[in-house]
């Protein structure tokens, strides 16, 4: 009986390792910035067609922290019905942020919360000077919504030191800076 338990344990370990390899093998290689997928869509309220080059971009070691913030801002500004902008921003979230926020479905709900909703399809933005200290970067951004309301956010990034995204700049949090609302971080 003891020998049978050892065989079963080894078989389960082998199956587990095999499943892990299949899982790891299912992840695509890290695409470069120029390999964006384009999404065409038309709004039901408008006959104008748009193309979003920010759809589903992923982090790259070649991107600067300024470019990472720029990609996320443009993606949110051009978010479409399939949430390609929100997905792009989620792709640039650090692993720690993804653990705290949860799966993409939770992230989609969080972005639609009143604290972050002004970030969706805003009209324009202005960026302050980026502050980079070692492996951290901070960017103040003031968005102007479609209703001409100005809302300030602080993007916080960190250069990843290990894992799949080692060397990439990823967002560890975005904080709304507003005197009239409580401040939350993601």
Residue pairs with C-beta under 8 A, 6 or more apart in sequence:
27 164
30 58
30 59
30 60
30 164
30 165
31 57
31 58
31 60
32 60
32 62
33 57
33 60
33 62
33 63
33 67
36 53
36 54
36 55
36 56
36 57
37 55
37 56
38 51
38 52
38 53
38 55
39 51
39 52
39 55
39 56
39 80
39 82
39 84
40 49
40 50
40 51
41 49
41 50
41 52
41 80
41 81
41 82
42 48
42 49
42 50
43 50
50 78
50 80
52 75
52 78
52 80
52 84
52 85
54 71
54 74
54 75
54 78
54 84
54 85
54 88
55 75
55 80
55 84
55 85
55 87
55 88
56 84
56 87
56 88
56 91
57 71
57 75
57 88
57 91
57 92
58 91
58 92
59 68
59 91
59 92
59 165
59 168
59 169
59 170
60 168
61 166
61 167
61 168
63 71
63 168
63 169
64 169
65 130
65 132
65 137
65 139
65 157
65 159
65 169
66 130
66 139
68 92
68 157
68 169
68 170
68 171
69 127
69 130
69 139
69 141
69 155
69 157
71 88
71 92
72 88
72 89
72 92
72 155
72 171
73 125
73 127
73 141
75 84
75 85
75 86
75 88
75 89
76 85
76 86
76 89
76 111
76 119
76 120
76 121
76 122
77 85
77 121
77 122
77 125
78 84
78 85
78 121
79 85
79 86
79 120
79 121
83 108
85 120
86 104
86 107
86 108
86 111
86 120
87 104
89 107
89 111
89 171
90 98
90 104
90 107
92 170
92 171
93 101
93 107
93 170
93 171
93 172
93 186
94 158
94 160
94 165
94 170
94 171
94 172
95 160
95 163
95 165
95 170
96 172
97 170
97 171
97 172
97 173
97 186
100 186
101 107
101 110
101 186
110 116
110 186
111 117
111 119
111 120
112 120
114 181
115 176
115 181
115 184
116 174
116 176
116 186
118 143
118 145
118 149
118 151
119 143
119 151
119 153
119 174
121 146
122 143
122 144
122 145
122 146
123 144
123 145
123 146
123 148
124 143
124 144
125 141
125 142
125 143
125 144
126 141
126 142
127 139
127 140
127 141
128 139
128 140
128 141
128 142
130 137
130 138
130 139
131 137
131 138
131 139
132 138
135 158
135 159
135 161
136 156
136 157
136 158
136 159
137 156
137 157
137 158
137 159
137 169
138 154
138 155
138 156
138 157
139 154
139 155
139 157
140 152
140 153
140 154
140 155
140 177
141 152
141 153
141 154
141 155
142 150
142 151
142 152
142 153
143 150
143 151
143 152
143 153
144 150
145 151
151 176
151 178
152 176
152 177
152 178
153 174
153 175
153 176
153 177
154 174
154 175
154 177
155 171
155 173
155 174
156 171
156 172
156 173
156 174
156 175
156 185
157 169
157 170
157 171
157 172
158 169
158 170
158 172
159 167
159 168
159 169
160 166
160 167
160 168
160 169
160 170
173 185
173 186
174 185
174 186
175 183
175 184
175 185
176 183
176 184
177 183
